[in-house]
Amino acid sequence: MSVNLSKGQGISLQKSDGGTLTAVRMGLGWRSAPRRGLFGRRTNEIDLDASAVLFAGQSPVDVVFFQHLISDDGSVRHTGDNRVGGAGQGGDDEAILVDLARVPVHIDQIVFTVNSFTGQSFAEVQDAFCRLVDETTGQELARYTLTGGGQYTAQVMSKVHRAGNGWSMTAIGEPANGRTFQDLVPSMLPHL
């Protein structure tokens, strides 16, 4: 059963049977919002990019994004760049897979971001979401709707972080501006 998360809300990633999740997928979906034009409604292609920044304490130590698809240790993998979106209502346009059992012990948080590489604001995006899926079973565990539009070009979406012997997820939903994950690091730091 999936949980719809609100900004700042968290969930444990323990299975209902008491076991621990071993692999999760953070999926991102979106569509371009239709705009009124001289000749009717039209949409512009929007290139949103999902990234995962691996932190040890307050220090970013690795990143997975469209130009670096696999973390140096192999525990986090991006499935590839989607430059136009389109799913927006269920399927993932971009996805990042995390093998939680392989994440090195010094990595205590993985922060997921989304940014508009082409610089369009989120006012031009609709039906955007991120979701966490148990990669072993395919069951959606949590969904966070990226609402609000606005003139920002990025968002710090969520984080997966160590909690005792397991992992938890927290929806962050912090609007930001930037075309790449590097631009977003200052916006991530308050949420670590």
C-alpha positions in Angstrom: 0.0 0.0 0.0 1.4 3.4 -1.1 1.6 6.4 1.2 1.1 9.9 -0.2 3.7 12.1 1.5 3.4 15.7 2.4 6.4 18.1 2.5 8.6 17.1 5.5 6.8 13.8 6.2 8.9 10.7 6.5 8.4 6.9 6.3 10.4 4.0 7.5 11.7 1.6 4.8 11.1 -1.5 6.9 8.9 -4.1 5.3 5.6 -4.9 6.9 6.9 -8.4 7.8 9.8 -6.8 9.8 12.4 -7.3 7.0 14.5 -4.6 5.5 14.2 -3.3 1.9 17.3 -4.1 -0.1 16.6 -2.2 -3.3 14.5 0.8 -4.1 13.7 2.9 -7.1 13.1 6.6 -7.0 11.0 7.4 -10.0 10.3 10.9 -11.5 7.4 11.6 -13.9 6.1 14.9 -15.5 4.3 16.4 -18.4 4.6 19.8 -20.0 1.7 22.1 -19.1 -0.3 23.2 -22.1 -0.1 26.9 -22.8 -2.5 29.0 -24.8 -1.1 30.3 -28.0 -2.3 32.2 -31.0 -3.3 29.0 -32.7 -4.7 27.1 -29.7 -3.2 25.1 -26.9 0.4 23.8 -27.2 3.1 22.4 -25.0 6.9 23.0 -25.0 9.2 20.1 -24.3 10.7 20.4 -20.8 13.9 18.5 -19.9 13.7 17.7 -16.2 16.7 15.8 -14.7 16.7 13.5 -11.7 19.9 13.3 -9.6 21.0 11.5 -6.5 23.7 13.1 -4.3 25.4 10.7 -1.8 26.4 12.4 1.4 28.8 11.4 4.2 27.7 13.7 7.0 27.6 17.2 5.5 29.9 16.4 2.6 28.7 15.3 -0.9 31.0 12.4 -1.9 29.4 11.1 -5.1 26.5 11.9 -7.5 24.4 10.0 -10.0 22.8 12.0 -12.8 22.5 11.9 -16.6 26.3 12.4 -17.2 27.4 10.0 -14.4 24.9 7.1 -14.5 26.5 4.8 -11.9 27.9 5.8 -8.5 31.6 5.0 -8.0 30.8 2.1 -5.7 28.0 0.8 -8.0 25.2 1.0 -5.5 23.2 3.7 -7.2 22.3 3.7 -10.9 20.4 6.2 -13.1 18.4 4.5 -15.9 19.0 7.3 -18.4 18.1 10.8 -19.5 14.6 11.6 -20.7 14.5 15.0 -22.3 10.8 15.5 -22.8 8.8 13.8 -20.0 5.4 12.6 -20.8 4.3 9.9 -18.3 3.3 12.3 -15.5 0.5 10.1 -14.3 2.0 6.8 -13.2 5.0 5.7 -15.2 8.5 7.0 -14.5 10.2 9.2 -17.1 13.5 8.9 -15.2 14.5 6.6 -12.4 17.3 6.1 -10.0 17.9 2.6 -8.6 19.5 2.2 -5.1 20.9 -1.1 -3.9 20.6 -0.2 -0.2 22.6 -3.3 0.9 25.6 -2.1 -1.2 25.6 1.5 -0.2 28.9 2.0 1.7 28.6 2.5 5.5 30.1 6.0 5.4 27.2 7.2 3.1 24.4 8.1 5.5 22.1 10.1 3.2 21.1 10.1 -0.4 19.3 13.3 -1.5 17.2 13.2 -4.7 16.8 16.4 -6.7 15.0 17.4 -9.9 16.0 20.4 -12.0 15.0 21.9 -15.3 18.1 21.6 -17.4 16.6 23.8 -20.1 15.8 26.5 -17.5 12.0 26.5 -17.8 10.2 27.1 -14.5 8.0 24.6 -12.8 5.0 26.8 -13.8 5.4 25.1 -17.2 5.2 21.5 -15.7 2.2 19.6 -14.6 1.5 16.1 -13.1 5.0 16.0 -11.7 5.8 13.4 -9.0 8.5 11.4 -7.4 7.8 8.0 -6.0 9.7 5.3 -4.1 9.2 1.7 -5.2 10.4 -1.6 -3.7 12.5 -2.7 -6.6 12.3 -6.4 -5.6 8.5 -6.6 -5.6 7.5 -3.6 -7.8 5.3 -2.2 -5.0 5.0 1.5 -4.8 5.8 2.5 -1.2 5.4 6.3 -1.2 4.5 9.0 -3.6 5.2 12.7 -3.4 3.4 15.1 -5.8 5.6 18.0 -6.9 2.9 20.6 -6.7 2.7 24.4 -6.7 4.2 25.3 -10.1 6.0 28.6 -9.4 8.9 30.4 -11.0 11.6 28.1 -9.5 13.6 25.7 -11.8 14.5 23.0 -9.4 13.4 21.1 -6.3 15.1 19.1 -3.6 12.6 16.3 -3.7 13.4 13.8 -0.9 16.1 11.9 0.9 16.8 8.3 1.9 18.8 8.2 5.1 20.1 5.7 7.6 17.9 5.2 10.6 19.3 2.7 13.1 19.9 -0.6 11.2 17.6 0.4 8.4 16.7 3.3 6.1 13.9 5.9 6.1 12.7 8.3 3.5 11.7 11.9 4.0 9.8 14.1 1.5 11.6 17.5 1.4 9.9 19.4 -1.4 12.1 22.5 -1.2 11.9 24.8 -4.2 15.2 26.0 -5.6 16.8 27.5 -8.7 19.4 25.9 -10.8 20.0 23.9 -14.0 22.2 21.2 -12.4 22.6 19.3 -9.1 25.7 21.4 -8.4 23.5 24.5 -8.2 21.3 22.8 -5.6 23.9 21.7 -3.0 23.4 24.9 -0.9 19.6 24.1 -0.9 20.3 20.5 0.2 22.5 21.3 3.2 19.8 22.5 5.6 17.9 19.2 5.1 20.8 16.9 6.1 
